[in-house]
Amino acid sequence: MPDGDLDPRGPDTGVGVAPGDSRATRGKTMAESTYAFPADLLQAQRDFFAAEARVKELCDALPSSIDVANMEAEITDEQREALQAARAEQLDLVMKLHRHEWWSTVDNRHLAGLELRKAAKA
């Protein structure tokens, strides 16, 4: 396969890719990560995952939109307030993550983000 050609088996094979290409680093363990993440950034990513799960949990507890439209159920003020607060927390964490000064030190923000999420889940 000539240099620069992608593997016909798809983008996740890691075959025929240049070093540094995100497809060449898939499957690495946290110990093999290209990046050393600051503890506060790693914690912010973990906090974001928890906030994301909380928003999903609150949404799953809401009555169906069909039931609400048919006036067979309604969303309570407590549900609205809890969901609003959870979404606000999630947004604050997104801003904290994306505005972190560490991002200015990386060569490939996309790859670094993928590895950060993987490390936070480990």
KOLSEBA-920266 format. One record per residue: residue in one letter; x, y, z of N, C-alpha, C in turn. Coordinates in steps of 0.1 Angstrom, whole numbers, always signed. Example, Ala and Ser with C-alpha at 12.3 -4.5 7.8 and 13.67 -1.06 7.14 Angstrom:
@residu:a&n.u:+132&n.v:-57&n.w:+78&ca.u:+123&ca.v:-45&ca.w:+78&c.u:+132&c.v:-33&c.w:+78
@residu:s&n.u:+128&n.v:-22&n.w:+71&ca.u:+137&ca.v:-11&ca.w:+71&c.u:+129&c.v:+0&c.w:+79
//
This chain:
@residu:m&n.u:+9&n.v:-12&n.w:+0&ca.u:+0&ca.v:+0&ca.w:+0&c.u:+9&c.v:+12&c.w:+0
@residu:p&n.u:+7&n.v:+21&n.w:-10&ca.u:+16&ca.v:+33&ca.w:-10&c.u:+14&c.v:+42&c.w:+2
@residu:d&n.u:+25&n.v:+49&n.w:+6&ca.u:+24&ca.v:+58&ca.w:+17&c.u:+12&c.v:+68&c.w:+15
@residu:g&n.u:+5&n.v:+71&n.w:+25&ca.u:-6&ca.v:+81&ca.w:+25&c.u:-20&c.v:+74&c.w:+21
@residu:d&n.u:-20&n.v:+62&n.w:+16&ca.u:-32&ca.v:+55&ca.w:+14&c.u:-38&c.v:+50&c.w:+26
@residu:l&n.u:-51&n.v:+51&n.w:+27&ca.u:-58&ca.v:+45&ca.w:+39&c.u:-60&c.v:+30&c.w:+37
@residu:d&n.u:-60&n.v:+23&n.w:+48&ca.u:-63&ca.v:+9&ca.w:+47&c.u:-78&c.v:+7&c.w:+43
@residu:p&n.u:-81&n.v:-1&n.w:+33&ca.u:-94&ca.v:-3&ca.w:+29&c.u:-103&c.v:-10&c.w:+39
@residu:r&n.u:-98&n.v:-16&n.w:+49&ca.u:-106&ca.v:-22&ca.w:+59&c.u:-112&c.v:-12&c.w:+69
@residu:g&n.u:-109&n.v:+0&n.w:+68&ca.u:-116&ca.v:+10&ca.w:+76&c.u:-106&c.v:+18&c.w:+84
@residu:p&n.u:-111&n.v:+29&n.w:+90&ca.u:-102&ca.v:+38&ca.w:+98&c.u:-97&c.v:+33&c.w:+111
@residu:d&n.u:-102&n.v:+22&n.w:+116&ca.u:-99&ca.v:+18&ca.w:+130&c.u:-88&c.v:+7&c.w:+130
@residu:t&n.u:-82&n.v:+3&n.w:+118&ca.u:-73&ca.v:-8&ca.w:+118&c.u:-59&c.v:-4&c.w:+122
@residu:g&n.u:-55&n.v:+9&n.w:+120&ca.u:-42&ca.v:+14&ca.w:+124&c.u:-31&c.v:+9&c.w:+114
@residu:v&n.u:-36&n.v:+3&n.w:+103&ca.u:-26&ca.v:-2&ca.w:+93&c.u:-24&c.v:+9&c.w:+82
@residu:g&n.u:-12&n.v:+12&n.w:+79&ca.u:-9&ca.v:+22&ca.w:+69&c.u:-10&c.v:+36&c.w:+73
@residu:v&n.u:-9&n.v:+39&n.w:+86&ca.u:-11&ca.v:+52&ca.w:+91&c.u:+2&c.v:+57&c.w:+96
@residu:a&n.u:+4&n.v:+70&n.w:+96&ca.u:+17&ca.v:+76&ca.w:+100&c.u:+17&c.v:+77&c.w:+115
@residu:p&n.u:+29&n.v:+76&n.w:+121&ca.u:+30&ca.v:+78&ca.w:+136&c.u:+24&c.v:+92&c.w:+139
@residu:g&n.u:+17&n.v:+92&n.w:+150&ca.u:+10&ca.v:+105&ca.w:+154&c.u:-4&c.v:+106&c.w:+149
@residu:d&n.u:-7&n.v:+98&n.w:+139&ca.u:-21&ca.v:+98&ca.w:+134&c.u:-30&c.v:+91&c.w:+145
@residu:s&n.u:-41&n.v:+97&n.w:+148&ca.u:-50&ca.v:+91&ca.w:+159&c.u:-53&c.v:+77&c.w:+156
@residu:r&n.u:-54&n.v:+72&n.w:+144&ca.u:-57&ca.v:+58&ca.w:+141&c.u:-45&c.v:+49&c.w:+145
@residu:a&n.u:-33&n.v:+55&n.w:+146&ca.u:-22&ca.v:+46&ca.w:+150&c.u:-21&c.v:+45&c.w:+165
@residu:t&n.u:-28&n.v:+52&n.w:+173&ca.u:-27&ca.v:+52&ca.w:+187&c.u:-39&c.v:+45&c.w:+194
@residu:r&n.u:-49&n.v:+41&n.w:+186&ca.u:-61&ca.v:+35&ca.w:+192&c.u:-57&c.v:+22&c.w:+199
@residu:g&n.u:-63&n.v:+19&n.w:+210&ca.u:-60&ca.v:+7&ca.w:+217&c.u:-49&c.v:+8&c.w:+227
@residu:k&n.u:-43&n.v:+20&n.w:+228&ca.u:-32&ca.v:+22&ca.w:+238&c.u:-39&c.v:+22&c.w:+252
@residu:t&n.u:-31&n.v:+17&n.w:+262&ca.u:-36&ca.v:+18&ca.w:+276&c.u:-32&c.v:+31&c.w:+281
@residu:m&n.u:-37&n.v:+35&n.w:+293&ca.u:-34&ca.v:+48&ca.w:+299&c.u:-19&c.v:+49&c.w:+301
@residu:a&n.u:-12&n.v:+38&n.w:+304&ca.u:+2&ca.v:+39&ca.w:+307&c.u:+9&c.v:+42&c.w:+294
@residu:e&n.u:+3&n.v:+39&n.w:+282&ca.u:+9&ca.v:+41&ca.w:+269&c.u:+5&c.v:+55&c.w:+263
@residu:s&n.u:-3&n.v:+62&n.w:+271&ca.u:-8&ca.v:+75&ca.w:+266&c.u:+3&c.v:+84&c.w:+261
@residu:t&n.u:+1&n.v:+91&n.w:+251&ca.u:+10&ca.v:+101&ca.w:+246&c.u:+11&c.v:+113&c.w:+255
@residu:y&n.u:+1&n.v:+116&n.w:+262&ca.u:+0&ca.v:+128&ca.w:+270&c.u:+0&c.v:+125&c.w:+285
@residu:a&n.u:+6&n.v:+135&n.w:+293&ca.u:+5&ca.v:+135&ca.w:+307&c.u:-5&c.v:+145&c.w:+311
@residu:f&n.u:-16&n.v:+140&n.w:+317&ca.u:-28&ca.v:+149&ca.w:+320&c.u:-26&c.v:+155&c.w:+334
@residu:p&n.u:-29&n.v:+168&n.w:+336&ca.u:-29&ca.v:+174&ca.w:+349&c.u:-40&c.v:+168&c.w:+357
@residu:a&n.u:-38&n.v:+166&n.w:+370&ca.u:-48&ca.v:+159&ca.w:+378&c.u:-61&c.v:+167&c.w:+378
@residu:d&n.u:-61&n.v:+180&n.w:+378&ca.u:-74&ca.v:+188&ca.w:+378&c.u:-81&c.v:+186&c.w:+365
@residu:l&n.u:-74&n.v:+184&n.w:+354&ca.u:-81&ca.v:+182&ca.w:+341&c.u:-87&c.v:+168&c.w:+341
@residu:l&n.u:-80&n.v:+158&n.w:+345&ca.u:-85&ca.v:+145&ca.w:+346&c.u:-97&c.v:+144&c.w:+355
@residu:q&n.u:-97&n.v:+151&n.w:+367&ca.u:-108&ca.v:+151&ca.w:+376&c.u:-120&c.v:+158&c.w:+369
@residu:a&n.u:-118&n.v:+169&n.w:+362&ca.u:-128&ca.v:+176&ca.w:+356&c.u:-135&c.v:+168&c.w:+345
@residu:q&n.u:-128&n.v:+159&n.w:+338&ca.u:-134&ca.v:+150&ca.w:+329&c.u:-142&c.v:+140&c.w:+336
@residu:r&n.u:-137&n.v:+134&n.w:+347&ca.u:-145&ca.v:+125&ca.w:+355&c.u:-158&c.v:+131&c.w:+360
@residu:d&n.u:-157&n.v:+144&n.w:+365&ca.u:-168&ca.v:+151&ca.w:+370&c.u:-178&c.v:+153&c.w:+359
@residu:f&n.u:-173&n.v:+156&n.w:+346&ca.u:-182&ca.v:+158&ca.w:+335&c.u:-190&c.v:+145&c.w:+332
@residu:f&n.u:-183&n.v:+133&n.w:+332&ca.u:-190&ca.v:+121&ca.w:+330&c.u:-201&c.v:+118&c.w:+341
@residu:a&n.u:-198&n.v:+122&n.w:+353&ca.u:-208&ca.v:+120&ca.w:+364&c.u:-220&c.v:+130&c.w:+361
@residu:a&n.u:-217&n.v:+142&n.w:+357&ca.u:-228&ca.v:+152&ca.w:+355&c.u:-236&c.v:+147&c.w:+343
@residu:e&n.u:-229&n.v:+142&n.w:+333&ca.u:-236&ca.v:+137&ca.w:+321&c.u:-246&c.v:+125&c.w:+325
@residu:a&n.u:-241&n.v:+116&n.w:+333&ca.u:-249&ca.v:+105&ca.w:+338&c.u:-261&c.v:+110&c.w:+346
@residu:r&n.u:-259&n.v:+121&n.w:+354&ca.u:-270&ca.v:+127&ca.w:+362&c.u:-280&c.v:+132&c.w:+353
@residu:v&n.u:-276&n.v:+140&n.w:+343&ca.u:-286&ca.v:+145&ca.w:+333&c.u:-294&c.v:+134&c.w:+327
@residu:k&n.u:-287&n.v:+124&n.w:+323&ca.u:-294&ca.v:+112&ca.w:+316&c.u:-304&c.v:+106&c.w:+326
@residu:e&n.u:-300&n.v:+104&n.w:+338&ca.u:-309&ca.v:+98&ca.w:+349&c.u:-321&c.v:+107&c.w:+351
@residu:l&n.u:-319&n.v:+120&n.w:+351&ca.u:-331&ca.v:+129&ca.w:+353&c.u:-340&c.v:+129&c.w:+341
@residu:c&n.u:-334&n.v:+128&n.w:+329&ca.u:-342&ca.v:+128&ca.w:+317&c.u:-350&c.v:+115&c.w:+316
@residu:d&n.u:-344&n.v:+104&n.w:+320&ca.u:-350&ca.v:+91&ca.w:+319&c.u:-362&c.v:+90&c.w:+329
@residu:a&n.u:-361&n.v:+98&n.w:+340&ca.u:-372&ca.v:+98&ca.w:+350&c.u:-384&c.v:+107&c.w:+346
@residu:l&n.u:-383&n.v:+115&n.w:+335&ca.u:-394&ca.v:+123&ca.w:+331&c.u:-404&c.v:+115&c.w:+324
@residu:p&n.u:-417&n.v:+119&n.w:+325&ca.u:-427&ca.v:+112&ca.w:+317&c.u:-425&c.v:+114&c.w:+302
@residu:s&n.u:-430&n.v:+104&n.w:+295&ca.u:-428&ca.v:+105&ca.w:+280&c.u:-435&c.v:+118&c.w:+274
@residu:s&n.u:-429&n.v:+122&n.w:+264&ca.u:-434&ca.v:+134&ca.w:+257&c.u:-448&c.v:+132&c.w:+252
@residu:i&n.u:-451&n.v:+120&n.w:+248&ca.u:-464&ca.v:+116&ca.w:+243&c.u:-474&c.v:+118&c.w:+254
@residu:d&n.u:-471&n.v:+113&n.w:+266&ca.u:-480&ca.v:+114&ca.w:+277&c.u:-482&c.v:+128&c.w:+281
@residu:v&n.u:-471&n.v:+136&n.w:+280&ca.u:-472&ca.v:+151&ca.w:+284&c.u:-481&c.v:+157&c.w:+273
@residu:a&n.u:-479&n.v:+154&n.w:+260&ca.u:-487&ca.v:+161&ca.w:+249&c.u:-502&c.v:+157&c.w:+250
@residu:n&n.u:-504&n.v:+144&n.w:+255&ca.u:-518&ca.v:+139&ca.w:+256&c.u:-524&c.v:+144&c.w:+270
@residu:m&n.u:-517&n.v:+152&n.w:+277&ca.u:-521&ca.v:+156&ca.w:+291&c.u:-524&c.v:+145&c.w:+300
@residu:e&n.u:-517&n.v:+134&n.w:+298&ca.u:-518&ca.v:+122&ca.w:+307&c.u:-507&c.v:+123&c.w:+318
@residu:a&n.u:-498&n.v:+132&n.w:+317&ca.u:-487&ca.v:+133&ca.w:+327&c.u:-482&c.v:+147&c.w:+325
@residu:e&n.u:-474&n.v:+151&n.w:+336&ca.u:-468&ca.v:+164&ca.w:+335&c.u:-454&c.v:+164&c.w:+342
@residu:i&n.u:-446&n.v:+173&n.w:+338&ca.u:-433&ca.v:+174&ca.w:+344&c.u:-434&c.v:+184&c.w:+356
@residu:t&n.u:-430&n.v:+179&n.w:+368&ca.u:-432&ca.v:+187&ca.w:+380&c.u:-421&c.v:+199&c.w:+380
@residu:d&n.u:-424&n.v:+209&n.w:+388&ca.u:-415&ca.v:+220&ca.w:+390&c.u:-401&c.v:+214&c.w:+396
@residu:e&n.u:-402&n.v:+205&n.w:+405&ca.u:-390&ca.v:+199&ca.w:+410&c.u:-382&c.v:+192&c.w:+400
@residu:q&n.u:-388&n.v:+185&n.w:+391&ca.u:-381&ca.v:+178&ca.w:+380&c.u:-374&c.v:+189&c.w:+371
@residu:r&n.u:-382&n.v:+199&n.w:+367&ca.u:-376&ca.v:+210&ca.w:+359&c.u:-364&c.v:+216&c.w:+365
@residu:e&n.u:-365&n.v:+219&n.w:+378&ca.u:-354&ca.v:+226&ca.w:+385&c.u:-342&c.v:+217&c.w:+387
@residu:a&n.u:-344&n.v:+204&n.w:+390&ca.u:-333&ca.v:+195&ca.w:+391&c.u:-326&c.v:+193&c.w:+377
@residu:l&n.u:-334&n.v:+192&n.w:+367&ca.u:-328&ca.v:+191&ca.w:+353&c.u:-320&c.v:+203&c.w:+349
@residu:q&n.u:-326&n.v:+215&n.w:+352&ca.u:-320&ca.v:+227&ca.w:+349&c.u:-306&c.v:+229&c.w:+357
@residu:a&n.u:-306&n.v:+225&n.w:+369&ca.u:-294&ca.v:+226&ca.w:+377&c.u:-284&c.v:+216&c.w:+372
@residu:a&n.u:-288&n.v:+204&n.w:+369&ca.u:-278&ca.v:+194&ca.w:+364&c.u:-272&c.v:+198&c.w:+350
@residu:r&n.u:-281&n.v:+204&n.w:+342&ca.u:-276&ca.v:+208&ca.w:+329&c.u:-266&c.v:+220&c.w:+330
@residu:a&n.u:-269&n.v:+229&n.w:+340&ca.u:-260&ca.v:+240&ca.w:+343&c.u:-247&c.v:+235&c.w:+348
@residu:e&n.u:-247&n.v:+225&n.w:+357&ca.u:-234&ca.v:+220&ca.w:+362&c.u:-226&c.v:+213&c.w:+350
@residu:q&n.u:-233&n.v:+206&n.w:+342&ca.u:-227&ca.v:+200&ca.w:+330&c.u:-220&c.v:+210&c.w:+321
@residu:l&n.u:-227&n.v:+221&n.w:+318&ca.u:-222&ca.v:+232&ca.w:+310&c.u:-210&c.v:+238&c.w:+317
@residu:d&n.u:-210&n.v:+241&n.w:+330&ca.u:-199&ca.v:+246&ca.w:+337&c.u:-187&c.v:+237&c.w:+335
@residu:l&n.u:-189&n.v:+224&n.w:+336&ca.u:-178&ca.v:+215&ca.w:+335&c.u:-172&c.v:+214&c.w:+320
@residu:v&n.u:-181&n.v:+216&n.w:+311&ca.u:-176&ca.v:+217&ca.w:+297&c.u:-167&c.v:+229&c.w:+295
@residu:m&n.u:-171&n.v:+240&n.w:+301&ca.u:-163&ca.v:+252&ca.w:+300&c.u:-150&c.v:+251&c.w:+307
@residu:k&n.u:-151&n.v:+244&n.w:+319&ca.u:-138&ca.v:+242&ca.w:+327&c.u:-129&c.v:+233&c.w:+319
@residu:l&n.u:-134&n.v:+223&n.w:+312&ca.u:-126&ca.v:+214&ca.w:+304&c.u:-120&c.v:+221&c.w:+293
@residu:h&n.u:-128&n.v:+227&n.w:+285&ca.u:-123&ca.v:+233&ca.w:+272&c.u:-115&c.v:+246&c.w:+274
@residu:r&n.u:-115&n.v:+252&n.w:+285&ca.u:-108&ca.v:+264&ca.w:+287&c.u:-95&c.v:+262&c.w:+296
@residu:h&n.u:-93&n.v:+249&n.w:+299&ca.u:-81&ca.v:+246&ca.w:+307&c.u:-68&c.v:+250&c.w:+299
@residu:e&n.u:-59&n.v:+256&n.w:+306&ca.u:-46&ca.v:+261&ca.w:+300&c.u:-38&c.v:+250&c.w:+294
@residu:w&n.u:-39&n.v:+237&n.w:+299&ca.u:-31&ca.v:+226&ca.w:+294&c.u:-33&c.v:+224&c.w:+279
@residu:w&n.u:-45&n.v:+227&n.w:+273&ca.u:-48&ca.v:+224&ca.w:+259&c.u:-38&c.v:+232&c.w:+250
@residu:s&n.u:-33&n.v:+243&n.w:+255&ca.u:-24&ca.v:+251&ca.w:+246&c.u:-10&c.v:+245&c.w:+245
@residu:t&n.u:-8&n.v:+234&n.w:+253&ca.u:+5&ca.v:+228&ca.w:+252&c.u:+5&c.v:+215&c.w:+244
@residu:v&n.u:-6&n.v:+211&n.w:+238&ca.u:-7&ca.v:+199&ca.w:+231&c.u:-6&c.v:+201&c.w:+216
@residu:d&n.u:+0&n.v:+191&n.w:+208&ca.u:+1&ca.v:+192&ca.w:+194&c.u:-11&c.v:+188&c.w:+187
@residu:n&n.u:-20&n.v:+180&n.w:+192&ca.u:-31&ca.v:+175&ca.w:+186&c.u:-43&c.v:+174&c.w:+196
@residu:r&n.u:-51&n.v:+185&n.w:+196&ca.u:-61&ca.v:+186&ca.w:+206&c.u:-71&c.v:+175&c.w:+205
@residu:h&n.u:-75&n.v:+171&n.w:+193&ca.u:-85&ca.v:+160&ca.w:+192&c.u:-79&c.v:+147&c.w:+198
@residu:l&n.u:-67&n.v:+143&n.w:+194&ca.u:-62&ca.v:+131&ca.w:+200&c.u:-60&c.v:+132&c.w:+215
@residu:a&n.u:-56&n.v:+143&n.w:+220&ca.u:-54&ca.v:+145&ca.w:+234&c.u:-68&c.v:+144&c.w:+241
@residu:g&n.u:-78&n.v:+149&n.w:+235&ca.u:-92&ca.v:+148&ca.w:+241&c.u:-96&c.v:+133&c.w:+241
@residu:l&n.u:-94&n.v:+126&n.w:+231&ca.u:-97&ca.v:+112&ca.w:+230&c.u:-90&c.v:+104&c.w:+242
@residu:e&n.u:-77&n.v:+107&n.w:+243&ca.u:-69&ca.v:+100&ca.w:+253&c.u:-74&c.v:+105&c.w:+267
@residu:l&n.u:-77&n.v:+117&n.w:+269&ca.u:-82&ca.v:+122&ca.w:+282&c.u:-95&c.v:+115&c.w:+286
@residu:r&n.u:-104&n.v:+113&n.w:+277&ca.u:-117&ca.v:+106&ca.w:+280&c.u:-114&c.v:+92&c.w:+283
@residu:k&n.u:-105&n.v:+86&n.w:+276&ca.u:-101&ca.v:+72&ca.w:+278&c.u:-95&c.v:+70&c.w:+292
@residu:a&n.u:-86&n.v:+80&n.w:+295&ca.u:-79&ca.v:+79&ca.w:+308&c.u:-89&c.v:+81&c.w:+320
@residu:a&n.u:-98&n.v:+90&n.w:+318&ca.u:-108&ca.v:+93&ca.w:+328&c.u:-117&c.v:+82&c.w:+331
@residu:k&n.u:-119&n.v:+73&n.w:+321&ca.u:-128&ca.v:+62&ca.w:+322&c.u:-121&c.v:+50&c.w:+328
@residu:a&n.u:-108&n.v:+50&n.w:+328&ca.u:-100&ca.v:+39&ca.w:+333&c.u:-100&c.v:+38&c.w:+348
//
